[in-house]
Amino acid sequence: MMTVPAKSERRMVRLLDGLHSPEGGHPSLLPGVTLLRTTQYAAPVPVLYEPCIAIVAQGSKRFHLPDRVVTYNAKRYLVLTVPVPADCETEAGEDGPFLGIAVRIDLDVLSDLLMKMGPQAPPPRNERGDEWLSTPAMTPEVADVATRLIQSLYTKTDAEVLGPQLVRELTYRVLRGSEGGALQNLFLLQGAKAQIHRVLHRMHTHFAEPLHIPLLAHEAGMSISALHEHFKAATRTSPLQYMKMIRLHKARMLMVQDDVGAAGAAERVGYESASQFSREFKRFFGVPPAFEAQRVRATLGLSGSV
């Protein structure tokens, strides 16, 4: 396999650095593409990874799952097809900040590409046999399209005109890669995997509603025990813990981005008790809600308080 020339790696770093994005994840001019930047080491913090293709130009990220640690950097990119809660750790580069992009997976684009590509060989599986996650080696083809995608984010016109086609090309290059099975499997989901994917979608879109496990199992056509078994295989946690993580992350986002107070955020994500929300938030993030919101807002350079 051909490696990416150092010159190409440096160009990607220069382009991302030149966009001057704030700390953390920040929306770009193209919907679905997030700019990632961290100037110093960030200890593991709970996050909810959304399905995406994440490409790093400088530095590295590690997310800690219950059974292992997954690392991606300039040499290996991330392909994730199921929303996964994990503790994320970030290392800046030797010569500057952590820099990267996360590209949301578009199912319409993926479906169209697979139909045009015609019959495919069975999706290759990585060494652990995971069907929802892979960290393929970076190739010159993926690096090239990622670099052109980043360059298009400098102007609104380029982002609107060129960006969608570059996202499509990036998806195609990942599909054609040695571990494109994670993306293929997202489109080819059948049986229990397809049912769990629908359960996850429902939980993400109706997170403020009460969680009824028997109803989820009924809609998935499974027994409650089968639902728990397949759900844990996909997410590494239980439905109850997964929903709690979704709500806490959504509340954190409301407090940081919309300047909503802790009690208001708790109510909007489905908590009936503000005190219970505060206890679970502190247990999960390690600090009280108001403290965490102020810390993140200060890190991102946002004004206002909660």
Buried (B, 14 or more C-beta within 10 A) or exposed (E): EEEBEEEBBEBBBEBBBEBEBEBBBBEBBBEBBBBBBBBEEBEBBBBBBBBBBBBBBBBBBBBBBEEEEBBBBBBBBBBBBBBBBBBBBBBBBEEBBBBBBBBBBBEEBBEEBBEEEEEBEEBBBBEEEBBBBBBBBBBBBBBBBBBBBBBBBBEEEBBEEBBBEBBBBBBBBBBBBEBBBBBBBBBBBEEBBEBBBBBBEBBBEEBEEEBEBEEBBEBBEBEEEBBBEBBBEBBBBBBEBBBBBBBBBBBBBBBBEEBBBBBBBBBBBBBEEBEEBBEBBBEBBEEBBBBBBBEBBEBBEBEEEB
